[in-house]
Amino acid sequence: MAVQDTAQQDAVGAQAVVAAAKDPARRPDVLFRVRRAPDHEPSPWWHIGAFVVTSAAVVALLSFIPG
């Protein structure tokens, strides 16, 4: 019973946070979430470019490991 009561209290607490938030996209329990207009979405190419740059950096750093 205690586990179920704790789960219900957590759910009530989370609902209170959401209900008290003026802008749900800027809730204090959510990081990096930004509400954007439909025509101001980031291009998928940014994610592809970040993946390529990160992969190249990992390969370059691993090339310094002998063996």
ZIJO-V706760 format. One record per backbone hydrogen bond with DSSP energy under -1.0 kcal/mol. CO is the residue of the C=O (numbers start at 1). NH is the residue of the N-H. If there is no record, write none. Layout:
BEGIN
CO;NH / CO;NH
END
This chain:
BEGIN
1;5 / 2;6 / 3;7 / 4;8 / 5;9 / 6;10 / 7;11 / 8;12 / 9;13 / 10;14 / 11;15 / 12;16 / 13;17 / 14;18 / 15;19 / 16;20 / 17;21 / 23;26 / 24;27 / 27;30 / 37;40 / 43;46 / 44;48 / 45;49 / 46;50 / 47;51 / 48;52 / 49;53 / 50;54 / 51;55 / 52;56 / 53;57 / 54;58 / 55;59 / 56;60 / 57;61 / 58;62 / 59;63 / 61;64 / 62;65
END
